[in-house]
Amino acid sequence: MTSPIALSGAPGSPYTRKMLAVLRYRRIPYRFLISGTEPPELPRPMVQLLPTFYLPGADGALEAVVDSTPIIARLEAEHVGRSLRPADPALAFLDALIEDYGDEWLTKPMFHYRWAYEADIARAAAILPAWRRSQIPDEALLAAGRQFAERQIGRLRVVGSNPTTGPIIEASYRRFLEAFEDHLRHHRFVLGGRPAAADFALYGQLTQLSHFDPTPMELTLKIAPRVFAWVDLMEDLSGLEPQDGDWFDSGAPPPTLIALLAEIGRVYPPVMLANAQAVAQGADGVVCEVDGARWEQAPFPYQAKCLKALREAHTALPGQARARIDAILGGTGLAALFA
């Protein structure tokens, strides 16, 4: 019997929630450790990110591994069945593209709402520290919450949340909800009748946006009840029996998927392209125009790496698959990423 995979994380981490749901759906045994309570024999990651997986390295010894997308790829290679990646290379590329949007753009509204509004700050400061340190005096817990909130608010500039960009972020979240709500009127998951990695990326961010932070939760309930319900269902899909025919035909994507891609193409490419340029030039800041308004943030080297990976995946597509992708993306604004 395969030993359960150990991982550490926290309920308030969207990437932790993403990966726990992946493990449940794929029926991969795991044991979950709350971050900060890991036994001392487990290795420490070079970069402290959540979740951290503890997986065998080349020499068989456990290594601390972070970054959800490469971990999903490793799980795909090492565990057969219930795959998150469509066999159709064009559809698999769309999956990777939407997953990246979930991981790298939808996290902006998640972080923004949590640390830009007093009610959301108060809830996060009260609850997040209690997940790992509840057995301490009230005064100490309050102090831990204040310290955590101050640190996270100081990081808003990294994800691009500031008074200039806040309205852009909030408008994009509302439009995403409207587009995804319309998609869920007709389809169970992003790419058909079975979940892909893209679903779990969107789900991870939505566990916080729709089910924890009060300001975006109220908005989600008001305009996207199907999205709210979908998040509940995504948490544990271990009972779903997926079929190969459940994926969309990449030659005939439904209009609601094209509309979702168009929303992604409205906001995602200009920031990703400007960020990559700023990182390459060693610039101090990222400045561009998003949806007709000024965008500014600190450069984010990891997102430049994400764009590079997507471009390499686009270049590696077989001819017919690339032609299909280029036709799909042509009217969405996303083609700019691969120009």
N, C-alpha and C positions, 0 to 999 in steps of 0.2 A: 504494500500500500504506500502511495506517495505521501511523504511528510507534508503537513500543512505549510504553506508559505507564510513566513512571518512578515508583517509590515506594521509600521507605526504611523500614526496620524492623529487627526482630531475631527470631531463632527463639524466644526466651523470652517474646515478646509475644503473648498470645492473639489480640489484634485483628489483628496482622500475619499470623498464621497463618490467621485467618478470611478476610482479604481476598486473600491469595495463593491460597487454595483457590477463592474466588469467581472470580478471574481465570482460573484453570486450567479450571474447569468451564465458564465462559462462552466459553472460547477467545479471550480478549482478550489480545493480545500485551503483554508487560510486560518491564521490566528492573528487577531488584531490587538495591537498594543497602543494605548493612549500615549501620545508624544510626551516625553519626560518621565515615563515610567518603565522604559526599556531596561531589561536586565543588563548588568555590566559586561557580560560576555559577548554581547552583540557589538559589531563594529560601528564606528561613527562615520557618517558621510562627510566628504570633503566640504560640501555645501549643505547647510541645514535647510532642507526643503521637505514639505509634506505632500504626499506620504513618502516614507522611506521604506523600500523593500530590502529584505535581507536574502540575497540569492547567491548560489555557489559561483565562485569565480573560476578562472581557467585551472587553478590548482586544486579546486574542490572546496577551498575555504570560503566561508560566507563573506560577502562584500555588501556594503551599504550602497544601494542603487536608488537614484531619484530620476525624475522626469517621466511623466506618465506615457507619452507617446512611444518612446523606445521600449518601455516596459511592456506595453501592449504588443509591440512587434515581437518581443522575446516570448511572451506568453503564446502568441500565435504559432511560433516555431516549435515550442516545447509541449504544447497541449493540443491534441487533435479534437476536432469537432466544435460545433457551435461558434464558428468563426465570426469575428467582427468585420472582416474585410471581404467585400464582394470579390468573386472570381473575375468578373468583368473589369479589366484594367481601367477603363474610363470611369466606371462607377466607383472603383477603389480610389481613384484620384479625387473625385468629388468628395468622397468620404474624408480623405486626408485634409482637403481644403476646408471643409466645414468644421472638422475637428479643430483645426488650427484657429479658426475664427472663434470657436467656443473657448478655447484655452487662452488665446492672446488678445481678443477684443472683448468678448462678453465678460471677461474678468474686470474690465474697466468700469462698467456700471455696478458690478458686484462690490468692488472696492470703493467706488465713489459714493454710492448710497450709504454704505456702512459707516463711512468716516466723514461725511459731509453734512449730515443732519443730526440734530441733537438727540432726537428720540432713538435713532439707530445707534449713535455712539453710546448712549446710556445702556441700551440693551446689550450691545456687544461687550462693553466694558464690564458689565455685571456678570455675564454668563460665560464668556469665553475662558477666562482664567479659572472658573469653578470646575471646568471639565477635568482639570488635572490637579487642582490645588484646593479642593473644597474643605478639606480637614484642617483649616487654619482659622484663626480668629477673624471676626467680621472686619475689623479695622485693617488687617493685613490683606484680606481679599479685596477690599475697596482700593487699597493702595496699589495692589497688583493690577487691578482693572484700569486705574488711572495711568499707570506707567505703560501698560500695553497700548492703551488708546493713544497716548502721546507719541509712542514710537510708530504706530501705524499711520496716524495722521501725518507725521513727518515724511512718510513714504508715498503720499498721494502724488507727488510730482513724478515719481518713477512710472506710475501707470498712466499719467497724463490727466489726472483729475485736478482742476484748478478753476477759479472763477471764470476764466475764458472758455474752457472746454466743457464745464459742467452742463450747460444747456445742450450742447451737441451730444454728449453721452446720454442724457436723459431722453432726448428726442429719438436717438437711435434705439434705445431699449424699448420705448413704446412701439416704434415701427416693427422691431423684431417680434415683439409679442403679437402684434396684429397679423404679421405674415405667418408666424408659426401657428397661431390659433386657426387661421384659415387652412393651413396645410393639414392640421389635425382634424379638421372637419371631414376630411376625405381619406386620410392615410394614417396608419397607426404609428409609423416611425418616419424618420427623415428620408430614408431611401427605400421605403416599401413596407412590407409586412413583418420585417424582422429588424432588430436594432443593429446599428453599425457603431464604430468608434465615435462617429460624429454625434450620435444620440447621447452617448455617455459624457462627452465633453459638454454639450449643452446642459444636460441634466446636472452635472457637477456644479456649474455656476448657478443654475436655477434652484438648487437646494437651499441656497442662501438668499437669492433674490426673491423667490416666491414663497419660501417657507420659514425664513428666520428674520430678516431685516424688515421692520414694520413699514417703511415708506414704499419700497418696491413691492412688498407683499400686497399692500392695499391696491396698488396700481394693477398688479397681476390679477388679483381676484376680480377687479372691476371690468377689465377688458379682455381677459384671456382665461376663463374658467377651465377650458379644455387643457391648456398648458399647465395650470395648477394641478389638475387631476393626473395628467401625464407624469408629472414629477413623482407623485405618490406611486404610480404603477411601475416606474422605472427602477425604483429602489431595489426590488427583488423580482427579477424575471427568470428565476431558476425553473419555474414551471412551464415556461414557454417552450414549445417544440417547433423550432424554425425549420423551414424547407428551402431548398435551393431556389425554387421558383418564387420565393417571397420578395426578391429584390426587384426594383424597377428595371425596365429596359432602358439602357442609357441612350438608345436611339430614339426614344419617345418619352422624355421626362415630363412629368405632369406640370401643368401651369403653376401650381402652388409651389413646387420646388424651384421653378425659375424665378418666381416672385421672391422667395427666400434668398436665393443667390443674388438677386438684384439689390436687396437690402444690404447684404454683406458687401457687395461691390460699391455701394454708395459711400461707405465709411472706412472700410478696411484697407483697400489699396493705397490711398494717399498717405496714410500714417505709416504703413509698413515700408513704402518706398522712400519716404522722407527720412524715416528712422535709419534704414539701411545706408542711405547716403551720408547721414550725419555720423554714423558709426565708422564708415569707411574713411571719412575725412577727419575724424577725430574732433568733430565739432562739440561745443558745449551744450547745444540745445537742438531740438527738432522743431521746425516751424513749417507749416504747410496750410493748405486750405481744405477743409472737410465740409461738404454739403454747403458750400458758399460762405463758410465762416472760418475765422482764424483758429488754427490748432497749434498748441505749443506744449512741449513736454521735455523731460530729460531723455537723452539717448538710452536705448535699451539694447545692449549687444545680443542678448539671447534672441530677441525677435528678428534681428538681422540674420541670425543663424537659421531661424524658422523659415524665413523667406528664401534663403539659399536652398534649403532642403526641398521646398515646394517647387522651385524652379528646376532643380535637378530631376525631381520626379516627373515634371511636365516634359522635360527633354527626353527622358527615358521611355516615355509612352510609345507603344507601337503605332505605326502610321495611322491606321484606321481609328484607333482609340483617341489619338491626339486630334484627328480631324473632328471627331464627335465632341470632344471637350472644347475645342476652339469654337465650334458652332454653338454649343450651349452657353459658353461664357461671353460670346461676342456682344450681346446686348445687355449684359449685366454690370459692366464696369470692372469685372474681375480680370478681363484679358490684359489690363494694364500691368498686372503683376508679372506677366510672362512676355511682355513686349521686348 
